[in-house]
């Protein structure tokens, strides 16, 4: 998920910001069959760290990036209706696909814009709560007054320059 498949690079710019998300359906033999591929465009320079489902056909996508001398960028997007997203299986070079063929996404949370609440960071960050977030879970049944509980967890990679953190965020899903 963090890297592009060979061939899915924009031929004009060399950008590799598009990913294929594979959708499987359970068959009547107890196995799974590939139903379709959904195209997803990342913000430039980002990678997908985690994907989680919500509702009947929605996906939450944790996009992340690290830039030396700046720090981390962590954003969670919702792609609310992947059922009706076009099937990009037949597109040989997703990097040149028109935007209409890619899943629509909505920014759910930009972690860098959250309050720091006195947190500190051993490395340079635009917001001290930022780190190497690579895990995400939507808590089942957590909906209250229109919001849902989203948990993010960071990986310290056994490095003194990083922290392991768990963030609990209240989000409103589209």
C-alpha positions, 0 to 999 in steps of 0.5 A: 500500500505504501508504494505504487505498482509498476506502470501506475506512474503518470507518464508526463510528470513521473508522479506516483500518487495513485493506488489500486485498492482491491475489492473482494467478495465472498463467493458461495464456496467460502472463498473470495473473488476479486470484484474490482479495483478502485483507484485512489489518488494520494496527496502528493508525496504521501503514502497509505499507512492504513485502510479501514472500512466503515458503513456498507461501502466506505473506506478510511484512508490514513495518508502519511508522509515524513520530510526531514527537517520538517516532520510528519504529515498525517491526514485521514480521508473518507472515501464514502462510496467505493461500491459506486467507484469505477472499476479501474482493473482494465486501466493499464496505467493508473497514473494517467487515469482521469480524476473521474475514474478515481474514488472521491475522498473527503478530508476527515482529520488533519492531525497536524491541526489538532491541539497539542495538549502539552505533548512534546516530541523528541524530533522536529514536528510542526505539531508535537503530537505528530509522529509515525502513525501507521495504525487506525481503527474505527471503534464499533458502536461509538457513535454519539451525537453524530460522531465516531471514535477513531483511534490512531497508533504510531510506531516508534520503530525502536527509535529514541527520536520517535514516540509510540502514541495512541490518539482518540479522535471524535470524527463525523463520517460523511 
